[in-house]
Amino acid sequence: MTTPETRARLRGVEQQLAAPTPEPLAGQTEIPLTWQQTELWDPSPADHEQELPQ
């Protein structure tokens, strides 16, 4: 169940995402962004040694 505030917030975000991107400013250069994901974190040996209480 969503509240009226949540629905209003979702509508606002939807409008922002639907808006066209602004024109670049004079002299502005584009920086290419690349996403390279390997692992979210490197598991440490201590993570494997911990056991849950039984």
N, C-alpha and C positions, 0 to 999 in steps of 0.2 A: 504494500500500500504506500503510495507516495503522497506527501503533503503538498498543499498549494505552493509553499515556498520552494520545495524541491522541483515541482513542475515549472515554476517561473525561472528558476536557475537553469534548468535544462533547456528551456526555450531560449534564454539569453545566450547560452553556449552554442546552441544550434544556429542562431542568427550570426554569431561571430564566425563560426566555421563556414557559413554559407557566403559570407562577404568576400568580395574579390580581394586579392592581395594588393597592397598599395604599390604604386610605381616606385622604382628605386630613386633615391635622391641623386642629385647631380654629383658626380665624382665617386659615388658609392660602388664598390666592387663586390662581386658575388664570391662568397667563400663556400666551396663545395664541402658538404658534410657527408662523411661516410660512417656507417655503423658497422662495427666489427665486434661481435660478441663471441667470446670463447666460453668461459664459465662465469657464473655470477659471483662465485667466490672460490678460493682455493681451500679445500678442506684441510684442516690441520690434523696432525696425528692425534692430538688430544680429543678431537671430536669423535674419533672412532673408539677411543678408550673409555669414554663415559658411558655408563649404563644407566638405564632407567631403574628407579627403585621398584622392587616387586612386592 
